Amino acid sequence: MRSIMSRNLIVFRWLSLFLLTLQAPAADTKVVVHRLTLKALHNVSAVDQQNIIQEIKSHTYRGQLNEISGEIGERVRFAFQKRGYFKVEVAEPTITAEKKDGERELIDVSVGVTEGERYRLKDIGFSSTDVLPADELRRAFPTADGDIFDREKIAFGLDNLRRLYCTKGYVNFSAVPDAQIDDKERRISLRIDLDEGPVFRVGRLTVRGEESQRGAQEKLLATWKAYEGKIYDCTVLERFLRDLHARASVRPDQVFETSPDAKMQVVNVYIALERPIF
């Protein structure tokens, strides 16, 4: 699996481990950042600093303190990269105080940050436009050329691409962006390598378990016939449930399992009848 921003792993990694020699709270303890101090900043406005602090404090954390510290560090990195500080360096967060507040544990955290320069988006290009035109691919990204380079908007765009290709049956689609950085102009060009893979079609439906309602299996298989053999897209199972007049509270992930068959280029689907869907 190729990594996002393969030439810039330090910037686009999501998880880092920051080892702390602190006692860990119980696994089910809710940990809240009571006070967050950002140190060594030079270019970030006071307003942006306060907004970043509030973003970090708005989350409730769980787990051991070394894990929480790592998550806080990554959230700090992400918050700066949303604001264009593409090469931000975040030091290991330090937990400076702990105290209990009922079922919550409050912590004070100090983080050294070297934000660096602020970058803008120069342009976005694609390795292949055989399936969809370049202008349609570009519209998947909610940011314009010249805007502040926003890591969150780039992530949204990549997810939009995945959904877009999924509607065409490319269930194994992947998009790997490569950042080309102009430090002099402080501009970033993204070149996105698209790997569409083959088009998949709807395969068999296998019904497991005993009927919770008489005739349920027959109804499921009969309705599925209208889908079998057609291009498999990411809305198939939702539409299938609507055709069955399933209860509105039933979600596809609650009742279906999918199994792509790369050799036959079909997606087979399994449903368990343990819980009623009608």
N, C-alpha and C positions, 0 to 999 in steps of 0.2 A: 504494500500500500504506500504510494508516494505521499510524502508529507506536504502540507500546505506551506507555501513560501519556502520551497526546498533550499533555496540559496540564502535564506534569511531565517534559519530555524530559531535563532535566539529571540527574534522579534515576535514570531507567530506561534511559539509553543504555548500550550494551554496549561500545562501542569509542570510545576517545579517543586522539588522537595527541599524545604528549608528545615534543617535539623535543629531542634531546640532541646535543651536539657531541662525541661520543665515538666512538672507533674501533669498528667493528662486528666481531664475531667471524665466523668462517666460517659459512655457512648451515647446515652440518650439525653445528655445535658444540652440545653440550648445555650449557645455562647453568643453574646452580643458585644460588639465593639462600642465601648462607652466613650472612649476618647481616642482619636487618631491624629497623630502628629506627622506631617510630611516635612522632612528636613532637606536642606541643601538646594532648595528651588531658587531659580533665578529669573525665568522668563514667563512663568505662568501667572496670570492675573489672580488677584485675591478672590474674585468671584468664581473663577474656575476652580481654584483650590477648595473653596467651600463646597462647591457642587460635587467635586470628586470625593471629598470627605463624607458628604451626605450619602452618596451612592454606596460607598463601602459600608457605612454604618447602617444602611437600610436593610441589609441582609442578616438573617439569622444563621449562624454556623453550627455545625455538629461535627463531632469526632474528636480526635486527639489534638492537642495544641500544636504539635508540629505540622499536622495536616491542615489545621485551620490557618496557621501562619502562612503556609504555602499558598492556600487559596486566597488569602488576603493579598499576598504579593502579586498573584496573577490578576486579581481584580484591579489592583492599583495600576499595573501595567496596561491592562485593557482600557481603563478609564483615560489614561494619558494618550494611548494610541487612537482612541476615538476622537481626540482633539488635535490630531495631527502630529503628535510627538512620536514619530515612527521609530526612532532609535533610542527611546527612553531606556534608561538603566535603573533597575529597582534593586536596592540592596536587601539583604535578608531582614525581614521584619523582626522587631524585637518586642516581646510582650513585657511591658514594664510594671504592670500591676494586675491583680486578680481579686475579685470579691464576689460573694454570692448575693443574689437578689431574688429570694424565693427559689423558684425552680431554674432560674437563669444564672449564668455565670457572666459577669461583666469583666471585660479586659480592656486595658489601655495599651495601645500599640504605637510604636514609633517606626517609621520607614524612611530611609534615606533614598532620595530620588534625584537622578541627574536627567533632566528632561530632554536636553539637547535642543536641536533646531526643530522648527515646525515645518512640515512638508505639505505640499498640495498634490492633488492628482493631475498628472499630465494627460494621460489617455489610457484606454483599455483596449487591447486587441485580443484576437482569438486565433488559435492554431488551425481551426477548421470551421468552415461555414457551409459545409455540404448539406447538412440537415436543415438548418435554420439560417436566415440571413443575418449578417453582422449587426444591422441596426436593431433587429429584434432581440438579439443576445445582449446588446449594450443597454437596452431599456430595462433589462432585468436588474440593473444596478441603480439604486436610488441615490445617485450622486452624479454631478456633472463635472466635466473636465474643468480644472481650475479651482474646484472646491478644496477645502481642507481635507487631507487624506484621512478618512474615517474608517478604522478597522471594522467597526460594527456594520457600517453600510456595505463594506466589501463582503463580509460574512453573509449579510442578507442577500446580496446579489448572487453569491455562490449557491445559496439554498434555493433561490428563485430559479437558477439554471437547472438545478437538479429536478425541481418540480416540473419545469417546462419540458425537459427531455422525457421525464417520466410519462407525461401525457401522450408522448409519441411511441411509448413502448420500450424505451431505452432504460430498463430497470437497473443495469449495471453501469450507468453513466457516471463518469467522474470528471471533475474539473480541478486542475492543479495550477494555481496562479504563481507566477514568478515575477518578483519585484525588480525592476531595473531603476536604480536610484541615481539621480543627478544631484550630487551634494552641492555643487556650485549654485545651481538654480533652485535647489530644494524642491525638486519635482520628482514624482514617482510614476513610472509607466508600468502598467500591469500587462503581462502577456500570459494568457490563460490557455493552457494545454487541455484540449477537450478530447476525452476518450469515450466515444459514444457506446461502443460495444454493439452487439446485435439487437435487433428488435425481437421482443418476446411477445408471445401470444398467450391467451387464456387457456390453461390446461384443464385437467380433470378436477372435479370436486369430490372429495372423499368425506363421507359422513361417518363420524365415530360416535360410539355410545348408544344408549337406549333412548327412544323417543320420550320426551317429556309431555308431548302432545301427539295424539293420534294423527297420522298422516303427515307429520312434520318432515320426515325424510323424503317422502315422495314429492312434496311441495318444493323442497330445496333443490332436488335434482332436476325437476321439471323446469324450474325457473332458471337454473344455471345453464340449461341448453342454449338459451338466447345469447349467452356470453361466450361460450366455449368456442375457441378457434379465432376469436377476434383479438385485436391488438390489446395487450395488457397495459393499462395505465393505472396511475395511482388513485383513481377515483372508482375503479371497478367495484371494489367491495362495498363502498358506501352506496353506490347505485343499486347494487344487488340487494342490500338490506332494505332500501326504499321500495324496490319492486316486490319484496316480500311483505311489505307493510309491517316491518319489525318495529318494536317499541322504540321510541325516540331516544331512550336512555342507553340503548345498546350501541356500542362502538365496535368497529371491525376488529380492533386489536384484542377485544375481550373474547371473541368467539372464533376467530380465524387464525390459522397458521399458514404461511406461504412457503413454498419450496421451489425455487427456480431450478429448472433442468437445463443446464447449459448445452448439453448435447442436442436435445430436442428443441431448445429455445422456446420453452413454454414455462409458465408458472402454475404449478399445481397447488390446489388450496384444500385445506383440511378444516373441518368444523366439528366441534364436540357438542353433543346435545345435552350435556349435564345441566345447563341452564336454559330456560325457555327464552326465545327471542321474539315471539309473536305477542 
